[in-house]
Amino acid sequence: MLTTVNKSKLFIFLLACINFLAPTIIIVIISRSFLIRLHRILRHVKRMENQNFELIDDQEFEDEIGQLTSEFNRMTKKIKDLINDVLLVNIQNKDLEIKRNRAQLSALQSQINPHFLFNALETIRMRSLMKEEKETAKIIHNMAKIFRNSLTWGRDFVPIRDEINLIISFLEIQRYRFGDKLDYEIHVDESTEEYKIPNMAILPFIENASIHGIEPLKENGKINLSISLKDNLLTCVIKDNGVGMTGGKRKQLLASLKNEEDIGENVGIKNVYYRLNLYYPDQFYFNIDSHLDYGTIITIQLPLQIDSQIHGNLEKNLYFIK
């Protein structure tokens, strides 16, 4: 037996080496896999100090380190989303602050003692009443109402009822100018009168329809305004049978609304569109349908609810003038 064992020493040694080396290699490979993945996680954690939120691109494992990697990626994605939301809000606030400063600067440049002018209009109205010039007094009263509304700062939203009263005052002044050449109809659902919309969100379109649509006509013109409620959407349609515009001019106008840096022409329309875009980002519908010699139709659809966070930021930071 000893002789046989002595002859098998080499075989026994090789067998012992195999039994020792094979488990060692397997342990090293498994440990190395753990260490590599742990170091990868550690590197990404350190990068987070420099606001570098990169996801770990690795195949999914079912072990503890794989679960740790998945949770790290989920946490990183959540942090990135939160940071993007905060940055977006900050950018919006900065943008609103810039627009507010521009609006205030424009107001200061164009303001010529407005309260004095308002009081002067009231004085003229009272003297007209004393002389029994009721038609003139009525027109001056309408002018004073519009002027007083333009002096009101801080009222970003007004009931539809107030907006309609302002529109009627403007149209009455235009009828005084044009006589029988201008006619208008206003249809407003009673259920919508108390809903609030951005201040002077409709009047600029009525003004454009009157001045650019009806005034150049040789025959009589008419403006129709309808406001209705359907499927939780407030729909406003302004229609006129004025001179209209060509397809190319319509496309150019719609394209210019996308460029907020250059106000240029059509200040009233752009002002309304930019405000709607700030109040109702991706939540409102706006369209212009116009044909030369047939008139123009403006359609605006607004949601009944406005995001409370956006509304709060706007109330604090936003002031607009027409």
Long-range contacts (C-beta under 8 A, 24 or more apart in sequence): 34-65, 37-61, 37-65, 37-66, 37-69, 38-65, 41-65, 41-68, 41-69, 41-72, 44-72, 44-76, 45-72, 48-76, 48-79, 51-83, 53-79, 53-80, 53-83, 89-309, 89-313, 92-278, 92-310, 92-313, 93-313, 93-317, 96-278, 96-313, 96-314, 96-317, 96-318, 97-317, 99-274, 99-318, 99-320, 100-317, 100-318, 100-319, 103-319, 103-320, 103-321, 104-319, 106-321, 107-321, 114-147, 114-150, 114-151, 115-151, 117-147, 118-144, 118-147, 118-148, 118-151, 121-147, 135-176, 138-172, 139-172, 139-173, 139-176, 141-169, 142-169, 142-170, 142-172, 142-173, 143-169, 143-173, 145-169, 146-170, 146-173, 149-199, 149-200, 150-321, 150-322, 152-199, 153-319, 154-319, 155-199, 156-198, 156-199, 156-279, 156-314, 156-315, 156-318, 156-320, 157-196, 157-197, 157-198, 157-199, 158-196, 158-197, 158-198, 158-199, 159-193, 159-194, 159-195, 159-196, 160-188, 160-192, 160-193, 160-194, 160-195, 160-196, 160-197, 160-227, 161-193, 161-194, 163-197, 163-199, 163-200, 163-201, 163-202, 163-203, 164-188, 164-193, 164-227, 166-200, 166-203, 167-202, 167-203, 167-206, 167-225, 170-203, 170-206, 170-207, 170-210, 171-206, 171-210, 171-223, 174-210, 178-214, 178-215, 180-220, 181-214, 181-217, 181-219, 181-220, 181-221, 182-210, 182-214, 182-220, 182-221, 182-222, 182-223, 183-220, 183-221, 183-222, 183-223, 184-222, 184-223, 184-224, 184-225, 185-222, 185-223, 185-224, 185-225, 186-224, 186-225, 186-226, 187-224, 187-225, 187-226, 187-227, 187-228, 188-225, 188-226, 188-227, 189-227, 189-228, 189-229, 191-229, 192-227, 192-228, 192-229, 192-234, 195-229, 195-234, 195-304, 197-234, 197-302, 198-272, 198-275, 198-276, 198-279, 199-320, 200-272, 200-322, 201-272, 201-275, 201-276, 201-300, 202-236, 202-238, 202-300, 203-322, 204-268, 204-269, 204-271, 204-272, 204-322, 205-238, 205-268, 205-269, 205-272, 205-298, 206-238, 207-268, 208-266, 208-268, 208-269, 209-238, 209-240, 209-242, 209-296, 209-298, 210-240, 212-242, 212-243, 213-240, 213-241, 213-242, 213-243, 213-244, 213-295, 213-296, 214-240, 214-241, 214-242, 216-242, 216-243, 217-242, 217-243, 229-304, 232-303, 232-304, 233-301, 233-302, 233-303, 233-304, 234-301, 234-302, 234-303, 234-304, 235-299, 235-300, 235-301, 236-298, 236-299, 236-300, 236-301, 236-302, 237-297, 237-298, 237-299, 237-300, 238-297, 238-298, 239-295, 239-296, 239-297, 239-298, 240-295, 240-296, 241-294, 241-295, 242-295, 242-296, 243-292, 243-293, 243-295, 244-290, 244-291, 244-292, 244-293, 244-294, 244-295, 244-296, 245-290, 245-292, 245-296, 246-292, 250-288, 250-289, 250-290, 253-288, 254-288, 257-286, 268-322, 271-320, 271-322, 275-320, 276-300, 276-302, 278-310, 278-314, 278-318, 279-306, 279-310, 279-311, 279-314, 280-306, 281-310
